[in-house]
Amino acid sequence: MLVEERTYVIRPEYTPAQYLEIYASTGALELQQRVLGRMLGYFTTEIGTLNALVHLWGYDSFEERARRRALLAQEPAWHTYLDRIRPMLQSMENRLLQPTVFSPIR
């Protein structure tokens, strides 16, 4: 298994709640769940970097992730969503994590 960790920091003039409202109301949540598959979690932060969202996605392999991300990029609704949220983003970070042999998520 491969775990993708995505962290979005929201500009100070916006709130995570505003971002999440757009995420839910535009259908982006359902679209990602359908195309990407295994959402492991979606979080807001309280300590550390504030005004941030962290989401985790599980894949069987790097190739599966690449295939699913390419399918998502072909969806017109995804681009409509991106046009709405991009002005809200201060930064984005992406990490691919490989669980250890003793990790509960494998």
Rosetta constraint file for C-alpha pairs under 8 A:
AtomPair CA 1 CA 58 HARMONIC 6.75 0.50
AtomPair CA 1 CA 59 HARMONIC 5.64 0.50
AtomPair CA 1 CA 60 HARMONIC 4.46 0.50
AtomPair CA 1 CA 61 HARMONIC 5.97 0.50
AtomPair CA 1 CA 98 HARMONIC 6.77 0.50
AtomPair CA 1 CA 99 HARMONIC 7.09 0.50
AtomPair CA 1 CA 106 HARMONIC 5.48 0.50
AtomPair CA 2 CA 58 HARMONIC 5.79 0.50
AtomPair CA 2 CA 59 HARMONIC 5.08 0.50
AtomPair CA 2 CA 60 HARMONIC 5.96 0.50
AtomPair CA 2 CA 61 HARMONIC 5.74 0.50
AtomPair CA 2 CA 62 HARMONIC 6.83 0.50
AtomPair CA 2 CA 96 HARMONIC 6.72 0.50
AtomPair CA 2 CA 97 HARMONIC 5.89 0.50
AtomPair CA 2 CA 98 HARMONIC 5.16 0.50
AtomPair CA 2 CA 99 HARMONIC 7.08 0.50
AtomPair CA 3 CA 56 HARMONIC 6.50 0.50
AtomPair CA 3 CA 57 HARMONIC 5.59 0.50
AtomPair CA 3 CA 58 HARMONIC 4.62 0.50
AtomPair CA 3 CA 59 HARMONIC 6.33 0.50
AtomPair CA 3 CA 96 HARMONIC 5.73 0.50
AtomPair CA 3 CA 97 HARMONIC 4.92 0.50
AtomPair CA 3 CA 98 HARMONIC 6.30 0.50
AtomPair CA 3 CA 99 HARMONIC 7.55 0.50
AtomPair CA 4 CA 56 HARMONIC 5.50 0.50
AtomPair CA 4 CA 57 HARMONIC 5.10 0.50
AtomPair CA 4 CA 58 HARMONIC 6.39 0.50
AtomPair CA 4 CA 59 HARMONIC 7.89 0.50
AtomPair CA 4 CA 94 HARMONIC 7.08 0.50
AtomPair CA 4 CA 95 HARMONIC 5.78 0.50
AtomPair CA 4 CA 96 HARMONIC 4.55 0.50
AtomPair CA 4 CA 97 HARMONIC 6.08 0.50
AtomPair CA 5 CA 54 HARMONIC 6.90 0.50
AtomPair CA 5 CA 55 HARMONIC 5.84 0.50
AtomPair CA 5 CA 56 HARMONIC 4.70 0.50
AtomPair CA 5 CA 57 HARMONIC 6.76 0.50
AtomPair CA 5 CA 94 HARMONIC 5.72 0.50
AtomPair CA 5 CA 95 HARMONIC 5.12 0.50
AtomPair CA 5 CA 96 HARMONIC 6.24 0.50
AtomPair CA 5 CA 97 HARMONIC 7.28 0.50
AtomPair CA 6 CA 54 HARMONIC 5.62 0.50
AtomPair CA 6 CA 55 HARMONIC 5.32 0.50
AtomPair CA 6 CA 56 HARMONIC 6.46 0.50
AtomPair CA 6 CA 92 HARMONIC 7.24 0.50
AtomPair CA 6 CA 93 HARMONIC 5.73 0.50
AtomPair CA 6 CA 94 HARMONIC 4.53 0.50
AtomPair CA 6 CA 95 HARMONIC 6.51 0.50
AtomPair CA 7 CA 52 HARMONIC 6.78 0.50
AtomPair CA 7 CA 53 HARMONIC 5.61 0.50
AtomPair CA 7 CA 54 HARMONIC 4.43 0.50
AtomPair CA 7 CA 55 HARMONIC 6.60 0.50
AtomPair CA 7 CA 92 HARMONIC 5.66 0.50
AtomPair CA 7 CA 93 HARMONIC 5.05 0.50
AtomPair CA 7 CA 94 HARMONIC 6.39 0.50
AtomPair CA 8 CA 52 HARMONIC 5.54 0.50
AtomPair CA 8 CA 53 HARMONIC 5.20 0.50
AtomPair CA 8 CA 54 HARMONIC 6.49 0.50
AtomPair CA 8 CA 89 HARMONIC 6.66 0.50
AtomPair CA 8 CA 90 HARMONIC 7.54 0.50
AtomPair CA 8 CA 91 HARMONIC 5.84 0.50
AtomPair CA 8 CA 92 HARMONIC 4.56 0.50
AtomPair CA 8 CA 93 HARMONIC 6.52 0.50
AtomPair CA 9 CA 49 HARMONIC 7.84 0.50
AtomPair CA 9 CA 50 HARMONIC 7.58 0.50
AtomPair CA 9 CA 51 HARMONIC 5.83 0.50
AtomPair CA 9 CA 52 HARMONIC 4.23 0.50
AtomPair CA 9 CA 53 HARMONIC 6.42 0.50
AtomPair CA 9 CA 89 HARMONIC 5.98 0.50
AtomPair CA 9 CA 90 HARMONIC 5.44 0.50
AtomPair CA 9 CA 91 HARMONIC 5.21 0.50
AtomPair CA 9 CA 92 HARMONIC 6.42 0.50
AtomPair CA 10 CA 14 HARMONIC 6.39 0.50
AtomPair CA 10 CA 15 HARMONIC 6.70 0.50
AtomPair CA 10 CA 16 HARMONIC 6.67 0.50
AtomPair CA 10 CA 51 HARMONIC 5.46 0.50
AtomPair CA 10 CA 52 HARMONIC 5.87 0.50
AtomPair CA 10 CA 53 HARMONIC 7.84 0.50
AtomPair CA 10 CA 88 HARMONIC 5.67 0.50
AtomPair CA 10 CA 89 HARMONIC 4.70 0.50
AtomPair CA 10 CA 90 HARMONIC 5.33 0.50
AtomPair CA 10 CA 91 HARMONIC 7.25 0.50
AtomPair CA 11 CA 15 HARMONIC 7.72 0.50
AtomPair CA 11 CA 51 HARMONIC 7.52 0.50
AtomPair CA 11 CA 88 HARMONIC 5.63 0.50
AtomPair CA 11 CA 89 HARMONIC 5.63 0.50
AtomPair CA 11 CA 90 HARMONIC 4.88 0.50
AtomPair CA 12 CA 51 HARMONIC 7.27 0.50
AtomPair CA 14 CA 18 HARMONIC 6.58 0.50
AtomPair CA 14 CA 19 HARMONIC 7.67 0.50
AtomPair CA 14 CA 88 HARMONIC 6.45 0.50
AtomPair CA 15 CA 19 HARMONIC 6.61 0.50
AtomPair CA 15 CA 51 HARMONIC 6.51 0.50
AtomPair CA 16 CA 20 HARMONIC 6.07 0.50
AtomPair CA 16 CA 44 HARMONIC 7.24 0.50
AtomPair CA 16 CA 51 HARMONIC 6.08 0.50
AtomPair CA 16 CA 52 HARMONIC 6.87 0.50
AtomPair CA 16 CA 53 HARMONIC 6.99 0.50
AtomPair CA 17 CA 21 HARMONIC 6.09 0.50
AtomPair CA 18 CA 22 HARMONIC 6.53 0.50
AtomPair CA 19 CA 23 HARMONIC 6.20 0.50
AtomPair CA 19 CA 85 HARMONIC 6.87 0.50
AtomPair CA 19 CA 88 HARMONIC 7.52 0.50
AtomPair CA 20 CA 24 HARMONIC 6.11 0.50
AtomPair CA 21 CA 25 HARMONIC 5.89 0.50
AtomPair CA 22 CA 26 HARMONIC 5.79 0.50
AtomPair CA 22 CA 81 HARMONIC 7.75 0.50
AtomPair CA 22 CA 84 HARMONIC 7.81 0.50
AtomPair CA 22 CA 85 HARMONIC 7.60 0.50
AtomPair CA 23 CA 27 HARMONIC 6.70 0.50
AtomPair CA 23 CA 28 HARMONIC 5.34 0.50
AtomPair CA 23 CA 29 HARMONIC 5.85 0.50
AtomPair CA 23 CA 81 HARMONIC 7.49 0.50
AtomPair CA 24 CA 28 HARMONIC 6.31 0.50
AtomPair CA 24 CA 29 HARMONIC 5.57 0.50
AtomPair CA 24 CA 30 HARMONIC 7.86 0.50
AtomPair CA 26 CA 81 HARMONIC 6.53 0.50
AtomPair CA 27 CA 31 HARMONIC 6.10 0.50
AtomPair CA 27 CA 77 HARMONIC 7.94 0.50
AtomPair CA 28 CA 32 HARMONIC 6.00 0.50
AtomPair CA 28 CA 77 HARMONIC 7.49 0.50
AtomPair CA 28 CA 78 HARMONIC 6.48 0.50
AtomPair CA 28 CA 81 HARMONIC 6.60 0.50
AtomPair CA 29 CA 33 HARMONIC 6.19 0.50
AtomPair CA 30 CA 34 HARMONIC 6.07 0.50
AtomPair CA 31 CA 35 HARMONIC 6.05 0.50
AtomPair CA 31 CA 72 HARMONIC 7.98 0.50
AtomPair CA 31 CA 78 HARMONIC 7.65 0.50
AtomPair CA 32 CA 36 HARMONIC 5.25 0.50
AtomPair CA 32 CA 37 HARMONIC 7.03 0.50
AtomPair CA 32 CA 72 HARMONIC 7.31 0.50
AtomPair CA 33 CA 37 HARMONIC 4.95 0.50
AtomPair CA 33 CA 38 HARMONIC 6.83 0.50
AtomPair CA 33 CA 39 HARMONIC 6.60 0.50
AtomPair CA 35 CA 68 HARMONIC 6.22 0.50
AtomPair CA 35 CA 69 HARMONIC 7.95 0.50
AtomPair CA 35 CA 71 HARMONIC 6.94 0.50
AtomPair CA 35 CA 72 HARMONIC 6.16 0.50
AtomPair CA 36 CA 57 HARMONIC 7.73 0.50
AtomPair CA 36 CA 65 HARMONIC 7.68 0.50
AtomPair CA 36 CA 68 HARMONIC 5.46 0.50
AtomPair CA 36 CA 69 HARMONIC 6.85 0.50
AtomPair CA 36 CA 72 HARMONIC 7.39 0.50
AtomPair CA 37 CA 57 HARMONIC 7.82 0.50
AtomPair CA 37 CA 58 HARMONIC 7.74 0.50
AtomPair CA 38 CA 57 HARMONIC 5.66 0.50
AtomPair CA 38 CA 58 HARMONIC 5.17 0.50
AtomPair CA 38 CA 59 HARMONIC 6.99 0.50
AtomPair CA 39 CA 55 HARMONIC 7.79 0.50
AtomPair CA 39 CA 56 HARMONIC 6.12 0.50
AtomPair CA 39 CA 57 HARMONIC 4.58 0.50
AtomPair CA 39 CA 58 HARMONIC 6.38 0.50
AtomPair CA 40 CA 55 HARMONIC 7.56 0.50
AtomPair CA 40 CA 56 HARMONIC 5.17 0.50
AtomPair CA 40 CA 57 HARMONIC 5.32 0.50
AtomPair CA 40 CA 58 HARMONIC 6.39 0.50
AtomPair CA 41 CA 55 HARMONIC 5.57 0.50
AtomPair CA 41 CA 56 HARMONIC 5.25 0.50
AtomPair CA 41 CA 57 HARMONIC 7.28 0.50
AtomPair CA 42 CA 53 HARMONIC 7.22 0.50
AtomPair CA 42 CA 54 HARMONIC 5.82 0.50
AtomPair CA 42 CA 55 HARMONIC 4.22 0.50
AtomPair CA 42 CA 56 HARMONIC 6.47 0.50
AtomPair CA 43 CA 53 HARMONIC 5.58 0.50
AtomPair CA 43 CA 54 HARMONIC 5.06 0.50
AtomPair CA 43 CA 55 HARMONIC 6.08 0.50
AtomPair CA 44 CA 51 HARMONIC 7.47 0.50
AtomPair CA 44 CA 52 HARMONIC 5.88 0.50
AtomPair CA 44 CA 53 HARMONIC 4.63 0.50
AtomPair CA 44 CA 54 HARMONIC 6.32 0.50
AtomPair CA 45 CA 49 HARMONIC 6.99 0.50
AtomPair CA 45 CA 50 HARMONIC 5.87 0.50
AtomPair CA 45 CA 51 HARMONIC 6.73 0.50
AtomPair CA 45 CA 52 HARMONIC 5.69 0.50
AtomPair CA 45 CA 53 HARMONIC 6.51 0.50
AtomPair CA 45 CA 54 HARMONIC 7.74 0.50
AtomPair CA 46 CA 50 HARMONIC 6.36 0.50
AtomPair CA 59 CA 64 HARMONIC 6.34 0.50
AtomPair CA 59 CA 65 HARMONIC 5.86 0.50
AtomPair CA 60 CA 64 HARMONIC 6.36 0.50
AtomPair CA 60 CA 65 HARMONIC 7.76 0.50
AtomPair CA 61 CA 65 HARMONIC 6.40 0.50
AtomPair CA 62 CA 66 HARMONIC 6.25 0.50
AtomPair CA 63 CA 67 HARMONIC 6.15 0.50
AtomPair CA 64 CA 68 HARMONIC 6.11 0.50
AtomPair CA 65 CA 69 HARMONIC 6.00 0.50
AtomPair CA 66 CA 70 HARMONIC 6.11 0.50
AtomPair CA 67 CA 71 HARMONIC 6.38 0.50
AtomPair CA 68 CA 72 HARMONIC 6.29 0.50
AtomPair CA 69 CA 73 HARMONIC 6.26 0.50
AtomPair CA 70 CA 74 HARMONIC 6.60 0.50
AtomPair CA 71 CA 75 HARMONIC 7.01 0.50
AtomPair CA 72 CA 78 HARMONIC 6.89 0.50
AtomPair CA 73 CA 78 HARMONIC 6.87 0.50
AtomPair CA 73 CA 79 HARMONIC 7.52 0.50
AtomPair CA 74 CA 78 HARMONIC 7.93 0.50
AtomPair CA 75 CA 79 HARMONIC 6.96 0.50
AtomPair CA 76 CA 80 HARMONIC 6.48 0.50
AtomPair CA 77 CA 81 HARMONIC 6.28 0.50
AtomPair CA 78 CA 82 HARMONIC 6.22 0.50
AtomPair CA 79 CA 83 HARMONIC 6.16 0.50
AtomPair CA 80 CA 84 HARMONIC 6.67 0.50
AtomPair CA 81 CA 85 HARMONIC 6.43 0.50
AtomPair CA 82 CA 86 HARMONIC 5.71 0.50
AtomPair CA 83 CA 87 HARMONIC 7.70 0.50
AtomPair CA 84 CA 88 HARMONIC 7.96 0.50
AtomPair CA 85 CA 89 HARMONIC 6.81 0.50
AtomPair CA 99 CA 103 HARMONIC 5.74 0.50
AtomPair CA 99 CA 105 HARMONIC 6.65 0.50
AtomPair CA 99 CA 106 HARMONIC 5.76 0.50
AtomPair CA 100 CA 106 HARMONIC 7.50 0.50
AtomPair CA 101 CA 106 HARMONIC 7.32 0.50
